[in-house]
Amino acid sequence: MAKFENGNPGRPKGAKNKSTIQIREKIQALFDDNFETIQGDLESLEAKDRLKFMTDLMPYLMPKLQSTSYNTEIDLDGMTDEQLDVLIKRIINE
């Protein structure tokens, strides 16, 4: 199946982009190879500059947290009598 045709699901959810993986690996290698130098440079910075440096690079080293939403609305009109009975029983028992 070719790219972008109907029925082609594309990249699976959560799959990493190859170039993103390579960039992260290079940044990690840069830190690993120069840790003592970077540590010394960081110690010479003011606290606010150290924090900015770390927060700027954090997205490349750690995955970002995804925001989630919570919907508490229940569509009572769309529920069957059996589903309503189950819901009522759960409410009574809690």
QUIZIMO-V275688 format. One record per backbone hydrogen bond with DSSP energy under -0.5 kcal/mol. CO is the residue of the C=O (numbers start at 1). NH is the residue of the N-H. E is the energy in kcal/mol with one decimal. If there is no record, write none. Layout:
BEGIN
co=CO nh=NH e=E
co=CO nh=NH e=E
END
This chain:
BEGIN
co=2 nh=5 e=-1.0
co=5 nh=8 e=-2.0
co=7 nh=9 e=-0.8
co=12 nh=15 e=-2.2
co=17 nh=21 e=-2.2
co=18 nh=22 e=-2.2
co=19 nh=23 e=-2.4
co=20 nh=24 e=-2.4
co=21 nh=25 e=-2.3
co=22 nh=26 e=-2.2
co=23 nh=27 e=-2.6
co=24 nh=28 e=-2.5
co=25 nh=29 e=-2.4
co=26 nh=30 e=-2.5
co=27 nh=31 e=-2.2
co=28 nh=32 e=-2.7
co=29 nh=33 e=-2.9
co=30 nh=34 e=-1.4
co=32 nh=35 e=-0.7
co=34 nh=38 e=-2.9
co=35 nh=39 e=-2.9
co=36 nh=40 e=-2.4
co=37 nh=41 e=-2.5
co=38 nh=42 e=-2.8
co=39 nh=43 e=-2.2
co=40 nh=44 e=-1.2
co=41 nh=45 e=-0.6
co=42 nh=45 e=-1.2
co=46 nh=50 e=-2.5
co=47 nh=51 e=-2.4
co=48 nh=52 e=-1.9
co=49 nh=53 e=-2.3
co=50 nh=54 e=-2.3
co=51 nh=55 e=-2.7
co=52 nh=56 e=-2.2
co=53 nh=57 e=-1.5
co=54 nh=58 e=-1.5
co=55 nh=59 e=-0.6
co=57 nh=60 e=-1.4
co=57 nh=61 e=-0.8
co=58 nh=61 e=-1.3
co=58 nh=62 e=-2.3
co=70 nh=72 e=-0.6
co=74 nh=76 e=-1.4
co=76 nh=79 e=-1.1
co=80 nh=84 e=-2.4
co=81 nh=85 e=-2.3
co=82 nh=86 e=-2.2
co=83 nh=87 e=-2.3
co=84 nh=88 e=-2.7
co=85 nh=89 e=-2.3
co=86 nh=90 e=-2.2
co=87 nh=91 e=-2.3
co=88 nh=92 e=-2.4
co=89 nh=93 e=-2.3
co=90 nh=94 e=-1.3
END
